[in-house]
Amino acid sequence: MSKSRLFLPQSFYHIISRGNNKQNIFLTRRDNIRYLKCLEKYAEKFNIKIITYCLMPNHIHLLIKIGAKLAIPEFMQALNTAYTKYFNARHSTSGHLFEGPYKHVLIETDEYLVHLSRYIHLNPTSSGLVKIPENYEWSSYRHFLNLEKSSFIEDSLVLTYFSSENPIDDYRKFVESRVDYQKEISFQKFLLEKN
């Protein structure tokens, strides 16, 4: 295993997986639903805790925690392979769906963990897909707000950093206080990439 792919046990990681040539990897509701089923299945199989997720049209953000077994490569290979097989069969395509290797970043502090969860949940508003993050169906944010429940999301690891009286409302305020700021940052990044 190369040094760039070394993982630490019992650690948190931000995983980003993009469509090949920036192509969309979710074309229908059925695609999103299938990906989430694959995510749940392989997270359980490889003992990966899913803290937050966001399925964007052409990329995926996962905030995960791994156990004692360093299973991220196996987890991501199984997840991406299973979804690619489904996608190619469903949409009469072939070949690679995902671009190169996924990216991963070690989360080393609790503060980074909480701020990253917000960043992931604000991706749909930053990209202009929705005005408020709870209106986006394909992220774990609605689970965090108790608007719907996903059995495989480990929200307590983030919510414990908020008041015990009303952690859900506190988390909502924390996330939504940055909607406009994150949109501005995304717009500036877009302008830099164009020039």
DODREN-525513 format. One line per field, with one value per residue (C-alpha): residue number from 1; residue in three letters; x, z, y. Coordinates in pm, 1 decimal. Example, Ala and Ser with C-alpha at 12.3 -4.5 7.8 and 13.67 -1.06 7.14 Angstrom:
<pts>
nr <- c(1, 2) .
rest <- c(ALA, SER) .
X <- c(1230.0, 1367.0) .
Z <- c(780.0, 714.0) .
Y <- c(-450.0, -106.0) .
</pts>
This chain:
<pts>
nr <- c(1, 2, 3, 4, 5, 6, 7, 8, 9, 10, 11, 12, 13, 14, 15, 16, 17, 18, 19, 20, 21, 22, 23, 24, 25, 26, 27, 28, 29, 30, 31, 32, 33, 34, 35, 36, 37, 38, 39, 40, 41, 42, 43, 44, 45, 46, 47, 48, 49, 50, 51, 52, 53, 54, 55, 56, 57, 58, 59, 60, 61, 62, 63, 64, 65, 66, 67, 68, 69, 70, 71, 72, 73, 74, 75, 76, 77, 78, 79, 80, 81, 82, 83, 84, 85, 86, 87, 88, 89, 90, 91, 92, 93, 94, 95, 96, 97, 98, 99, 100, 101, 102, 103, 104, 105, 106, 107, 108, 109, 110, 111, 112, 113, 114, 115, 116, 117, 118, 119, 120, 121, 122, 123, 124, 125, 126, 127, 128, 129, 130, 131, 132, 133, 134, 135, 136, 137, 138, 139, 140, 141, 142, 143, 144, 145, 146, 147, 148, 149, 150, 151, 152, 153, 154, 155, 156, 157, 158, 159, 160, 161, 162, 163, 164, 165, 166, 167, 168, 169, 170, 171, 172, 173, 174, 175, 176, 177, 178, 179, 180, 181, 182, 183, 184, 185, 186, 187, 188, 189, 190, 191, 192, 193, 194, 195) .
rest <- c(MET, SER, LYS, SER, ARG, LEU, PHE, LEU, PRO, GLN, SER, PHE, TYR, HIS, ILE, ILE, SER, ARG, GLY, ASN, ASN, LYS, GLN, ASN, ILE, PHE, LEU, THR, ARG, ARG, ASP, ASN, ILE, ARG, TYR, LEU, LYS, CYS, LEU, GLU, LYS, TYR, ALA, GLU, LYS, PHE, ASN, ILE, LYS, ILE, ILE, THR, TYR, CYS, LEU, MET, PRO, ASN, HIS, ILE, HIS, LEU, LEU, ILE, LYS, ILE, GLY, ALA, LYS, LEU, ALA, ILE, PRO, GLU, PHE, MET, GLN, ALA, LEU, ASN, THR, ALA, TYR, THR, LYS, TYR, PHE, ASN, ALA, ARG, HIS, SER, THR, SER, GLY, HIS, LEU, PHE, GLU, GLY, PRO, TYR, LYS, HIS, VAL, LEU, ILE, GLU, THR, ASP, GLU, TYR, LEU, VAL, HIS, LEU, SER, ARG, TYR, ILE, HIS, LEU, ASN, PRO, THR, SER, SER, GLY, LEU, VAL, LYS, ILE, PRO, GLU, ASN, TYR, GLU, TRP, SER, SER, TYR, ARG, HIS, PHE, LEU, ASN, LEU, GLU, LYS, SER, SER, PHE, ILE, GLU, ASP, SER, LEU, VAL, LEU, THR, TYR, PHE, SER, SER, GLU, ASN, PRO, ILE, ASP, ASP, TYR, ARG, LYS, PHE, VAL, GLU, SER, ARG, VAL, ASP, TYR, GLN, LYS, GLU, ILE, SER, PHE, GLN, LYS, PHE, LEU, LEU, GLU, LYS, ASN) .
X <- c(0.0, 144.2, 208.0, -75.2, -314.6, -214.0, -503.8, -518.4, -749.7, -1044.2, -1013.2, -1241.2, -1201.0, -1357.0, -1397.9, -1469.0, -1548.7, -1613.0, -1767.2, -1523.5, -1460.4, -1695.5, -1991.3, -2311.7, -2328.3, -2691.1, -2942.3, -3264.8, -3410.1, -3364.7, -2988.3, -2963.4, -3170.8, -2954.0, -2633.6, -2765.4, -2858.2, -2506.4, -2360.6, -2557.2, -2471.0, -2095.6, -2062.6, -2205.9, -1993.6, -1666.2, -1753.3, -1751.8, -1960.0, -2126.7, -2138.7, -2263.1, -2306.8, -2410.7, -2481.6, -2425.2, -2507.2, -2144.3, -1967.4, -2010.3, -1898.8, -1875.1, -1764.6, -1682.4, -1517.9, -1323.0, -1280.3, -974.9, -956.8, -826.7, -1098.7, -1142.2, -984.6, -1198.2, -1509.7, -1466.8, -1382.2, -1689.1, -1916.2, -1800.0, -1790.6, -2141.0, -2285.5, -2098.8, -2233.3, -2585.4, -2542.5, -2398.7, -2675.2, -2948.9, -2833.6, -2686.3, -2335.9, -1999.1, -1657.7, -1546.3, -1806.0, -1575.6, -1263.6, -935.6, -888.2, -1118.5, -971.6, -943.9, -853.0, -782.5, -992.5, -762.6, -968.7, -1324.1, -1362.4, -1270.0, -1516.1, -1808.4, -1719.8, -1674.8, -2021.4, -2157.5, -1954.8, -2090.3, -2449.9, -2415.6, -2288.1, -2633.0, -2692.5, -2339.3, -2401.3, -2740.4, -2940.1, -3159.8, -3197.3, -3191.7, -3010.6, -3308.0, -3479.1, -3210.7, -3322.1, -2985.3, -2785.0, -2789.8, -2897.5, -3268.4, -3174.0, -2986.1, -3296.8, -3522.7, -3723.0, -3652.1, -3439.0, -3165.4, -3071.3, -2705.9, -2624.4, -2424.1, -2539.5, -2459.8, -2087.9, -2159.4, -2462.1, -2278.1, -2085.4, -2405.6, -2621.0, -2783.3, -3110.4, -3170.2, -2880.2, -3088.6, -3193.2, -2840.5, -2699.1, -2951.2, -2848.4, -2481.3, -2525.3, -2764.8, -2566.2, -2310.0, -2539.1, -2457.9, -2089.6, -2039.4, -2223.1, -1984.8, -1678.4, -1808.0, -1870.7, -1519.8, -1375.1, -1580.9, -1442.2, -1084.7, -1130.1, -1266.7, -967.8) .
Z <- c(0.0, -97.6, 164.0, 20.9, 105.9, 466.3, 711.8, 1088.9, 1288.2, 1477.8, 1275.8, 1081.6, 710.1, 450.2, 129.6, -205.7, -515.5, -848.5, -1177.6, -1457.3, -1660.5, -1415.4, -1559.1, -1359.6, -1165.6, -1056.6, -1338.2, -1167.3, -817.4, -855.6, -895.0, -567.0, -385.6, -521.1, -416.0, -61.8, -43.3, -155.6, 96.0, 381.0, 273.7, 240.7, 545.4, 752.7, 578.7, 636.4, 979.5, 855.2, 1041.5, 815.4, 997.5, 711.8, 337.2, 41.1, -305.9, -553.2, -923.1, -1020.5, -693.6, -344.6, -1.2, 285.1, 642.2, 790.1, 1085.9, 1040.4, 1301.4, 1404.2, 1060.1, 794.0, 540.1, 344.9, 19.4, 24.0, 122.1, -155.2, -417.6, -328.6, -311.1, -636.8, -825.8, -716.7, -806.0, -1140.3, -1242.3, -1157.9, -1336.4, -1655.6, -1673.3, -1593.9, -1839.0, -2114.2, -2067.1, -2006.6, -1862.2, -1567.2, -1387.5, -1121.8, -1187.4, -1071.7, -705.4, -451.8, -237.9, 137.4, 414.5, 774.5, 1026.3, 1318.7, 1551.5, 1684.7, 1562.6, 1208.1, 1227.4, 1320.4, 1065.6, 793.7, 864.9, 803.4, 483.9, 350.0, 437.8, 271.7, -59.7, -226.0, -128.2, -230.6, -573.2, -609.3, -613.0, -321.5, -114.8, 224.6, 294.8, 445.1, 103.3, -49.5, -45.1, -99.9, 206.7, 569.5, 683.1, 697.8, 919.9, 1154.2, 1181.2, 1257.1, 939.1, 824.9, 957.1, 802.9, 1011.9, 905.5, 999.7, 1321.9, 1402.1, 1774.0, 1704.8, 1574.3, 1784.7, 2113.3, 2046.1, 2083.9, 2387.7, 2555.0, 2582.1, 2210.1, 1999.5, 1681.1, 1684.9, 1778.2, 1490.1, 1246.9, 1356.1, 1327.0, 971.5, 838.4, 979.5, 703.3, 400.1, 243.1, 337.1, 179.7, -136.9, -165.3, -118.4, -383.8, -627.3, -574.6, -632.8, -954.5, -1079.1, -1002.3, -1188.6, -1494.6, -1514.7) .
Y <- c(0.0, 340.3, 607.2, 819.2, 537.6, 474.7, 491.9, 516.1, 285.4, 436.4, 758.3, 990.9, 1059.9, 1285.4, 1083.8, 1251.2, 1047.4, 1224.0, 1123.4, 1045.7, 1365.2, 1542.3, 1349.7, 1315.6, 991.9, 1030.1, 1070.4, 960.7, 923.4, 550.8, 604.7, 797.2, 536.8, 254.1, 430.3, 477.4, 109.0, 17.6, 263.3, 107.7, -247.9, -196.8, 28.3, -256.1, -519.2, -330.3, -184.7, 175.3, 432.7, 689.6, 1023.9, 1245.2, 1212.7, 1423.8, 1287.5, 1569.3, 1520.8, 1450.4, 1373.0, 1229.9, 1348.8, 1100.0, 1168.2, 830.2, 662.2, 343.1, 73.3, -124.3, -287.6, -50.1, -124.1, 201.0, 72.0, -243.2, -46.6, 210.7, -51.5, -258.5, 47.8, 206.2, -124.5, -224.6, 114.6, 133.8, -209.8, -97.2, 240.2, 88.6, -172.3, 79.1, 346.5, 124.3, 260.4, 95.5, 166.8, 376.3, 585.9, 733.3, 938.4, 787.5, 707.2, 868.5, 1147.3, 1110.1, 1352.3, 1253.5, 1450.5, 1519.7, 1742.3, 1749.2, 2106.8, 2004.4, 1713.3, 1938.9, 2208.2, 1945.6, 1804.9, 2155.9, 2195.6, 1865.8, 1953.5, 2295.1, 2157.8, 2166.0, 2530.5, 2633.7, 2481.9, 2650.7, 2326.0, 2442.3, 2759.0, 2588.1, 2260.9, 2077.2, 2091.4, 1869.5, 1509.0, 1340.4, 1434.4, 1329.3, 1677.5, 1589.8, 1294.5, 1530.7, 1750.1, 1451.2, 1516.5, 1161.1, 878.1, 666.7, 367.5, 378.3, 741.9, 794.5, 1149.5, 1136.4, 1179.9, 1531.9, 1624.4, 1561.8, 1885.2, 2086.5, 2165.2, 1867.8, 2062.5, 2096.4, 1968.6, 1943.2, 2310.1, 2414.1, 2212.5, 2364.8, 2716.2, 2621.7, 2491.4, 2752.3, 3045.8, 2977.3, 2930.3, 3268.9, 3256.4, 2915.5, 3024.9, 3321.1, 3098.8, 2858.2, 3144.6, 3281.0, 2932.4, 2906.1, 3240.1, 3133.5, 2803.8, 2988.3, 3225.2) .
</pts>
